[in-house]
Amino acid sequence: MATVVQPEAESRSAVPEYRLEGKTALVTGGSRGIGKAIALALAARGANVGLTCLTGCKFAEDVRGQIRDMGRRSEYFAHDVGDAGEVSKLSNEVGELLGEVDILVNNAGIARDRSFKKMTQEMWDSVIAVDLTGVFAVTKQFIDGMADRGWGRVINISSIVGEVGNFGQANYSAAKAGVIGLTKTLAREYARKGVTVNAIAPGFIRTRMMQEIPEKSLEAVMNMTPVGRLGEPVEVAAGVAFLASPAASFITGHVLDINGGMAMGG
Ligand SMILES: NC(=O)c1ccc[n+]([C@@H]2O[C@H](COP(=O)([O-])OP(=O)(O)OC[C@H]3O[C@@H](n4cnc5c(N)ncnc54)[C@H](OP(=O)(O)O)[C@@H]3O)[C@@H](O)[C@H]2O)c1
């Protein structure tokens, strides 16, 4: 009978390991909202954490301070993930200041909502550039290093809207659905190299992104959500911390719904 080779099996502990000591994480868009909660959660589990910012670097400075207060290393990097040249600079700076990245969280994202009839080419291009091409560009900088070292985690923040669509979000839903396709393909390509690639599809989470949604629409959202409220950034961060952990080593190509039951399965 052929031997089944399990290269990692012997080094895996007998109880699930959730700690991240000795790992370095990079969280794009870690200056506020969901990304800030993710950066703090990963640091609380023991990781050194780099974060990126664009317009909110003063908030990123505060997040960096909170992470350093936990005794971890942290730096922030001001770069536009929608610009390939900037992403290349980001990669160099991260290498110089924090070293190799073991955990990449592609969280940076924007929305430019309008009904399809009124959506302009610019609105389409800008959202695809940041929310989809940005994920491609940042991942390209870091995933092969993880593969070479035989361990890595890529976690992409998609959205419930990428799964079920949403009125006024043709650009955003296309980008977020694209992220799911990219996640599943990378999961297949890197599975034998010790790198897992997963996505999280949050429902409606209380952040700046929600501020543009009229109160009436938010009420409708809450009525459609079985738990009856918006989610909190920390509830998304909890899923990222789990998927980033050694305990999640047999989970890849998965889309984790964190949506209060708004859409189930699929
Ligand atoms: N809130 C929700 O209900 C919800 C639901 C599903 C999915 N999501 C996704 O979750 C992620 C985080 O969203 P959020 O709600 O936390 O939004 P947010 O509060 O607006 O934060 C967005 C983050 O992305 C960064 N960012 C935006 N454009 C960038 C660019 N071109 N380059 C680099 N960084 C950029 C921002 O940096 P600066 O602040 O420094 O500019 C900020 O840190 C996004 O991918 C979003 O699509 C959110």
The ligand as a Gaussian input file, in Angstrom:
#p B3LYP/6-31G(d) Opt

LIG

0 1
 N      -18.174000      47.487000       7.271000
 C      -18.830000      46.500000       6.699000
 O      -20.034000      46.311000       6.910000
 C      -18.123000      45.538000       5.781000
 C      -18.828000      44.422000       5.347000
 C      -18.202000      43.503000       4.516000
 C      -16.901000      43.700000       4.131000
 N      -16.233000      44.793000       4.558000
 C      -14.857000      44.940000       4.117000
 O      -14.017000      45.040000       5.242000
 C      -12.853000      45.802000       4.902000
 C      -12.665000      46.906000       5.919000
 O      -13.781000      47.781000       5.833000
 P      -14.222000      48.766000       7.016000
 O      -15.676000      48.658000       7.136000
 O      -13.355000      48.576000       8.185000
 O      -13.932000      50.160000       6.290000
 P      -13.208000      51.488000       6.771000
 O      -13.483000      51.760000       8.208000
 O      -13.571000      52.489000       5.745000
 O      -11.654000      51.121000       6.645000
 C      -11.105000      50.878000       5.394000
 C       -9.612000      50.682000       5.559000
 O       -9.045000      50.468000       4.263000
 C       -7.987000      51.407000       4.061000
 N       -7.907000      51.754000       2.646000
 C       -8.912000      52.168000       1.839000
 N       -8.438000      52.377000       0.600000
 C       -7.113000      52.088000       0.633000
 C       -6.084000      52.100000      -0.335000
 N       -6.315000      52.461000      -1.604000
 N       -4.853000      51.736000       0.052000
 C       -4.587000      51.389000       1.318000
 N       -5.522000      51.352000       2.290000
 C       -6.766000      51.701000       1.936000
 C       -8.318000      52.593000       4.920000
 O       -7.137000      53.325000       5.184000
 P       -7.177000      54.878000       5.629000
 O       -8.271000      54.993000       6.640000
 O       -5.817000      55.101000       6.211000
 O       -7.419000      55.685000       4.397000
 C       -8.919000      51.908000       6.148000
 O       -7.884000      51.475000       7.003000
 C      -13.073000      46.290000       3.469000
 O      -12.432000      45.427000       2.560000
 C      -14.575000      46.189000       3.311000
 O      -14.941000      46.051000       1.969000
 C      -16.813000      45.731000       5.367000

